Each structure stands twice: as C-alpha cells, then as structure tokens.
Amino acid sequence: MKWLRKAAEQGYAPAQYNLGFSYSEGKGVLKDFVTAYAWGNIAQANGYKDAEKFKSIIVKQMTPEQMAEGQKLSREMAEKNPKLLK
C-alpha cells in the first residue's frame, strides 16, 4: 500500500484507480466508500477509463451524502496536492 499510495500521489492514474479499489474492498486499508470514490474521481480526471465504470459500481452502495462528500474530498485532495492531476 505504501508504494501504491506514493504512485497515486504522484499522479499515476492506474495507481489512483487501484487505491480507490482497495478502499472500496477494504484491501490493505479500512473500507471507505467516500475515499474510494475520491480516488476514482481523480483517476477518471486523469483519463483512466476504468475509473468511470468503477465509480458507477460503488455509487450503488453509497448515499447521496457520501457521493457529495467524495466529490468534496477529491477537490480538497487535488488542492492540497496539485501533482494528483496531470
């Protein structure tokens, strides 16, 4: 997870997608749909095609409030670390 996170934080879209997937499944991290959505959103913004499908799957398990929180979190993450977006 350490190296996956480092790659994701450097703007590598496949790592961002995989980190989001890890959060959605609770693999190596605590299960967290909001954080999963945020990473999926960032991966999608970086042009990772599978991220859109991933988000469409996890939103079925999320409330509208969680989706809004995920959107907000992805914006905050990108503002804090501009390297996330290529």
Residue frames as a rotation matrix with the C-alpha (Angstrom) as fourth column:
MET 1
0.565 0.825 0.000 0.00
0.825 -0.565 0.000 0.00
0.000 0.000 -1.000 0.00
LYS 2
0.259 -0.540 -0.801 2.87
0.312 -0.738 0.598 2.36
-0.914 -0.405 -0.023 0.74
TRP 3
-0.763 -0.644 0.055 4.18
0.229 -0.190 0.955 2.29
-0.604 0.741 0.292 -2.83
LEU 4
-0.289 0.760 0.583 0.73
0.937 0.100 0.334 2.31
0.195 0.642 -0.741 -4.36
ARG 5
0.649 0.524 -0.552 -0.11
0.670 -0.737 0.087 5.46
-0.361 -0.426 -0.830 -2.39
LYS 6
-0.127 -0.783 -0.609 3.17
0.160 -0.622 0.767 7.12
-0.979 0.000 0.204 -3.38
ALA 7
-0.832 -0.146 0.535 2.49
0.527 0.093 0.845 6.43
-0.173 0.985 0.000 -7.06
ALA 8
0.125 0.968 0.218 -1.09
0.973 -0.163 0.162 7.68
0.193 0.192 -0.962 -6.73
GLU 9
0.559 0.057 -0.827 0.10
0.490 -0.828 0.274 10.86
-0.669 -0.558 -0.491 -5.03
GLN 10
-0.521 -0.798 -0.304 2.46
0.104 -0.413 0.905 11.50
-0.847 0.440 0.298 -7.96
GLY 11
-0.066 0.622 -0.781 -0.47
-0.778 -0.521 -0.350 11.47
-0.624 0.585 0.518 -10.40
TYR 12
-0.924 -0.267 -0.275 -0.18
-0.380 0.735 0.562 7.92
0.051 0.624 -0.780 -11.76
ALA 13
-0.185 0.981 -0.054 -3.79
-0.961 -0.169 0.220 7.20
0.206 0.093 0.974 -12.74
PRO 14
0.097 0.256 -0.962 -3.61
-0.163 0.957 0.239 3.37
0.982 0.133 0.134 -12.60
ALA 15
-0.760 -0.402 -0.511 -2.33
0.438 0.266 -0.859 3.62
0.481 -0.876 -0.026 -9.01
GLN 16
-0.811 0.532 0.243 -5.10
-0.584 -0.709 -0.396 6.08
-0.038 -0.463 0.886 -8.17
TYR 17
0.086 0.848 -0.522 -7.66
-0.769 0.390 0.506 3.67
0.633 0.358 0.686 -9.55
ASN 18
-0.085 -0.192 -0.978 -6.13
0.235 0.950 -0.207 0.72
0.968 -0.247 -0.035 -7.66
LEU 19
-0.971 -0.234 -0.044 -6.00
0.111 -0.280 -0.954 2.71
0.210 -0.931 0.298 -4.44
GLY 20
-0.435 0.891 0.131 -9.68
-0.896 -0.443 0.039 3.58
0.093 -0.100 0.991 -4.85
PHE 21
0.213 0.477 -0.853 -10.47
-0.413 0.835 0.364 -0.08
0.885 0.275 0.375 -5.48
SER 22
-0.587 -0.518 -0.622 -8.52
0.348 0.533 -0.772 -1.04
0.731 -0.669 -0.133 -2.35
TYR 23
-0.928 0.289 0.234 -10.61
-0.364 -0.569 -0.737 1.37
-0.080 -0.770 0.634 -0.28
SER 24
-0.100 0.966 -0.239 -13.84
-0.937 -0.010 0.350 0.05
0.336 0.259 0.906 -1.79
GLU 25
0.368 0.187 -0.911 -12.94
-0.140 0.980 0.145 -3.53
0.919 0.075 0.387 -0.87
GLY 26
0.814 -0.154 0.560 -11.06
-0.577 -0.112 0.809 -2.90
-0.062 -0.982 -0.180 2.38
LYS 27
0.809 -0.584 -0.060 -7.90
0.530 0.770 -0.355 -4.50
0.254 0.255 0.933 0.95
GLY 28
-0.187 -0.980 -0.063 -4.90
0.867 -0.135 -0.479 -3.29
0.461 -0.145 0.876 2.96
VAL 29
-0.924 0.030 0.381 -6.89
-0.163 -0.933 -0.321 -0.31
0.346 -0.359 0.867 4.27
LEU 30
-0.620 0.785 -0.006 -10.16
0.207 0.156 -0.966 0.21
-0.757 -0.600 -0.259 6.10
LYS 31
-0.395 0.583 0.710 -13.17
0.912 0.154 0.381 0.01
0.112 0.798 -0.592 3.81
ASP 32
-0.294 0.243 -0.925 -14.22
0.273 -0.906 -0.324 3.55
-0.916 -0.347 0.200 2.97
PHE 33
0.163 0.459 0.873 -16.51
0.953 0.156 -0.260 4.30
-0.256 0.874 -0.412 0.02
VAL 34
0.923 0.168 -0.347 -16.03
0.125 -0.982 -0.142 8.06
-0.365 0.087 -0.927 0.29
THR 35
0.122 -0.965 -0.231 -12.25
-0.495 -0.261 0.829 7.79
-0.860 0.014 -0.510 -0.07
ALA 36
-0.354 -0.173 0.919 -12.67
0.552 0.755 0.355 5.12
-0.755 0.633 -0.171 -2.76
TYR 37
0.611 0.671 0.420 -14.93
0.755 -0.336 -0.563 7.46
-0.236 0.661 -0.712 -4.72
ALA 38
0.767 -0.367 -0.526 -12.49
-0.279 -0.929 0.242 10.35
-0.578 -0.039 -0.815 -4.32
TRP 39
-0.311 -0.935 0.169 -9.58
-0.251 0.253 0.934 8.31
-0.917 0.249 -0.313 -5.70
GLY 40
-0.179 0.336 0.925 -11.77
0.822 0.567 -0.047 7.01
-0.541 0.752 -0.378 -8.51
ASN 41
0.843 0.520 -0.140 -12.80
0.404 -0.781 -0.476 10.55
-0.357 0.345 -0.868 -9.33
ILE 42
0.374 -0.800 -0.469 -9.18
-0.535 -0.600 0.595 11.67
-0.757 0.028 -0.653 -9.51
ALA 43
-0.505 -0.537 0.676 -8.21
0.190 0.694 0.694 8.67
-0.842 0.479 -0.248 -11.67
GLN 44
0.268 0.695 0.667 -11.09
0.884 0.097 -0.457 9.48
-0.382 0.713 -0.588 -14.01
ALA 45
0.873 0.011 -0.488 -9.98
-0.067 -0.988 -0.141 13.13
-0.484 0.156 -0.861 -14.20
ASN 46
-0.091 -0.983 -0.162 -6.57
-0.589 -0.078 0.804 11.82
-0.803 0.168 -0.572 -15.27
GLY 47
0.010 0.187 -0.982 -8.17
-0.998 0.069 0.003 9.88
0.069 0.980 0.187 -18.11
TYR 48
-0.922 -0.316 0.224 -8.19
-0.345 0.932 -0.109 6.38
-0.174 -0.178 -0.969 -16.62
LYS 49
-0.508 0.764 -0.398 -11.09
-0.591 0.027 0.806 4.77
0.627 0.644 0.438 -18.48
ASP 50
-0.372 0.362 -0.855 -11.90
0.463 0.870 0.167 2.05
0.805 -0.334 -0.491 -15.93
ALA 51
-0.971 -0.055 -0.233 -12.45
0.234 -0.434 -0.870 4.67
-0.053 -0.899 0.434 -13.23
GLU 52
-0.576 0.817 -0.027 -15.83
-0.788 -0.546 0.284 5.71
0.217 0.185 0.958 -14.63
LYS 53
0.053 0.568 -0.821 -17.11
-0.213 0.810 0.547 2.12
0.976 0.146 0.164 -14.52
PHE 54
-0.608 -0.378 -0.699 -15.63
0.577 0.395 -0.715 1.69
0.546 -0.837 -0.022 -11.02
LYS 55
-0.965 0.253 0.072 -17.46
-0.245 -0.768 -0.591 4.76
-0.094 -0.588 0.803 -9.77
SER 56
-0.253 0.932 -0.261 -20.74
-0.800 -0.049 0.599 3.61
0.545 0.360 0.757 -11.31
ILE 57
-0.057 0.173 -0.983 -20.42
0.246 0.957 0.154 0.37
0.968 -0.233 -0.097 -9.33
ILE 58
-0.727 -0.303 -0.616 -19.56
0.634 0.047 -0.772 1.85
0.263 -0.952 0.158 -5.94
VAL 59
-0.842 0.446 0.304 -22.20
-0.482 -0.875 -0.050 4.59
0.243 -0.189 0.951 -6.08
LYS 60
-0.003 0.865 -0.502 -24.82
-0.249 0.485 0.838 1.84
0.969 0.128 0.213 -5.84
GLN 61
0.083 -0.064 -0.995 -23.53
0.817 0.576 0.031 1.25
0.571 -0.815 0.100 -2.30
MET 62
-0.846 -0.482 -0.225 -23.34
0.530 -0.720 -0.448 4.92
0.054 -0.498 0.865 -1.33
THR 63
0.233 0.875 -0.425 -25.82
0.813 -0.415 -0.409 7.51
-0.534 -0.250 -0.808 -0.12
PRO 64
0.622 0.022 0.783 -26.14
0.576 -0.691 -0.438 10.84
0.531 0.723 -0.442 -1.97
GLU 65
0.944 -0.286 0.162 -24.43
-0.322 -0.699 0.638 12.46
-0.069 -0.655 -0.752 1.01
GLN 66
0.398 -0.832 0.386 -21.46
0.242 0.501 0.831 10.09
-0.885 -0.237 0.401 0.72
MET 67
0.289 -0.261 0.921 -21.16
0.957 0.076 -0.279 10.84
0.003 0.962 0.272 -3.01
ALA 68
0.840 0.044 0.541 -21.16
0.107 -0.990 -0.087 14.58
0.532 0.131 -0.837 -2.31
GLU 69
0.791 -0.587 0.170 -18.55
-0.315 -0.154 0.936 14.03
-0.524 -0.795 -0.307 0.39
GLY 70
0.289 -0.680 0.673 -16.44
0.678 0.642 0.358 12.03
-0.676 0.353 0.647 -2.08
GLN 71
0.532 -0.039 0.846 -16.64
0.711 -0.522 -0.472 14.84
0.460 0.852 -0.250 -4.64
LYS 72
0.923 -0.151 0.354 -15.62
-0.294 -0.869 0.398 17.35
0.247 -0.472 -0.846 -1.99
LEU 73
0.639 -0.710 0.296 -12.78
-0.001 0.384 0.923 15.13
-0.769 -0.590 0.245 -0.78
SER 74
0.304 -0.547 0.780 -11.35
0.926 0.363 -0.106 14.72
-0.225 0.755 0.616 -4.29
ARG 75
0.674 -0.046 0.737 -11.35
0.291 -0.901 -0.322 18.52
0.679 0.431 -0.594 -4.77
GLU 76
0.889 -0.334 0.312 -9.65
-0.442 -0.451 0.775 19.03
-0.118 -0.827 -0.549 -1.40
MET 77
0.528 -0.718 0.454 -7.06
0.421 0.686 0.594 16.36
-0.738 -0.122 0.664 -2.19
ALA 78
0.350 -0.365 0.863 -6.24
0.910 -0.087 -0.406 17.97
0.223 0.927 0.302 -5.55
GLU 79
0.806 -0.039 0.591 -5.97
-0.083 -0.995 0.048 21.44
0.586 -0.088 -0.805 -3.97
LYS 80
0.812 -0.494 0.312 -3.66
-0.344 0.027 0.938 20.10
-0.472 -0.869 -0.148 -1.28
ASN 81
-0.172 -0.869 0.464 -1.53
0.070 0.459 0.885 18.14
-0.983 0.185 -0.018 -3.76
PRO 82
0.391 0.357 -0.848 -1.60
-0.715 -0.463 -0.524 19.54
-0.580 0.811 0.074 -7.32
LYS 83
-0.656 -0.705 -0.270 0.55
-0.730 0.499 0.467 16.58
-0.195 0.503 -0.842 -8.50
LEU 84
-0.383 0.573 0.725 -2.55
0.030 0.792 -0.610 14.37
-0.923 -0.212 -0.320 -8.27
LEU 85
0.707 0.698 0.114 -3.87
0.208 -0.050 -0.977 15.79
-0.676 0.714 -0.181 -11.52
LYS 86
-0.396 -0.860 0.322 -1.78
0.556 0.055 0.829 15.53
-0.731 0.507 0.457 -14.67
